[in-house]
Amino acid sequence: MADFETRARKVLPPVLGHYTWLSIDRGEGSWLQTTDGRRVLDLTCGIAVTAVGHAHPRVVKAVTEQAQRLMHISVGVAKYESSIAFAEALATITPRGLDTAFFGNSGAEAIEGAIKLTRQTTAREAIITFRGGFHGRTVGAASLTTSKAQYKRGYGALLPEVYVAPFPYPLACALPDAHDLEACEAHCFAELEAMLEHEVPPEHVAAILIEPVLGEGGYVAAPASFLRRLRELATKIGALLVFDEVQTGMGRTGAWFAAQKVGVTPDVMTLAKALGGGMPLGAVVSSRERMERWRTGTHGSTFGGNPVSCAAGLATLQVIRDEGLVARAERLGEIMVEELAPLRSHPRLREIRRFGAMVAAEFDDKAVSKAAVGAALERDVLLITCGFHDQVVRFIPALNIKEDDLRAGMRTFVEAARAILVGAPA
Ligand SMILES: Cc1ncc(COP(=O)(O)O)c(C=O)c1O
């Protein structure tokens, strides 16, 4: 077994970006073991997926038993227990009224489904999204993605009738006095209203689609008041409000969904990542009434809601519920911010942000964030960046991580970042 990097470079395409070349043999809880025997603390959760850790025994048992019983039949061919049981369980935790789930395999597919559902059931075409959002890489989802222009590079014309409004992100605000959240929010909303006056007639808008917290875009939470205003606006113009909760869903924010945390109920939610507990699974969730209007046969998927993925999703949901992990997310977030305190006064750190257990440290330059993440990995702590320029380090621990492990991992990051910052010009 030559090392994975050498082999991967021969048979996997370079189009796949990579944060590291770590060769992972196994994962257990919050720990990864490399093929050369290193133990690495995982503060990435495989990009916000393994919310109950790697190989949680209850998830592994559910997957194993389901694989032995029925691995595949396709929901279009026949019905089976796990997809129905999982949809029933989801309906007990989603915002009120969002009681029906269409299952796909990924976040991007959930976005594709949301585009189709909203367009078909409103008989309108335009979709309003927000600058900095990441919604996936399939053609429809990439059309809505503006966290980095590179996701569109070389792909020609994408989906028409997509309009991009500014997201209230004070550090990136176009206003001269950028750092005032209220002023930035007012500016963004005014721009959105101007868009409806100058660029797209309100009655053309099928959906206003937003990540309540920018994920890939930098872990930036939209103020609850902004999301409330979007709710009112969508209702007023007859458009649907869609929350992309692919990264924020399933307890990560200290509520089952960010929608509940901010007290705003969207018409549609898209879910994936932690939904399947590590198995590929995504969902478009909406009301029964709306789903009844999505015409039979006009959308579907061979693998979507696969029996094993749904069994894993159901077990994951039960673990999150039984272990009280939704409430714990808030505590984990507090711990992370507490441990980052020694970096706070450094001139190259622009901001520490937190929304539940989504924590970000934004630096003034990618050179610092990347070097700090690299130095942390040398000390066996795995982290990844996000942000328009990868200038943000994001912390996404499993929601059941041991407190000692989390504190030790955060201290290691602080030590690594300090070592980098000593050498970096202020
Ligand atoms: C908010 C959000 N939406 C959609 C996606 C796309 O999900 P996937 O990579 O499963 O297609 C992502 C992935 O990072 C995401 O963070």
The ligand as an ORCA input file, in Angstrom:
! r2SCAN-3c Opt
* xyz 0 1
  C     -25.101     25.410      2.900
  C     -24.712     24.363      1.908
  N     -25.573     24.048      0.923
  C     -25.280     23.102      0.013
  C     -24.085     22.429      0.046
  C     -23.788     21.371     -0.968
  O     -23.780     20.128     -0.351
  P     -23.092     18.865     -1.059
  O     -21.624     19.092     -1.017
  O     -23.548     17.707     -0.217
  O     -23.631     18.793     -2.439
  C     -23.151     22.725      1.054
  C     -21.853     22.030      1.094
  O     -20.902     22.478      1.685
  C     -23.477     23.719      2.002
  O     -22.625     24.041      2.977
*
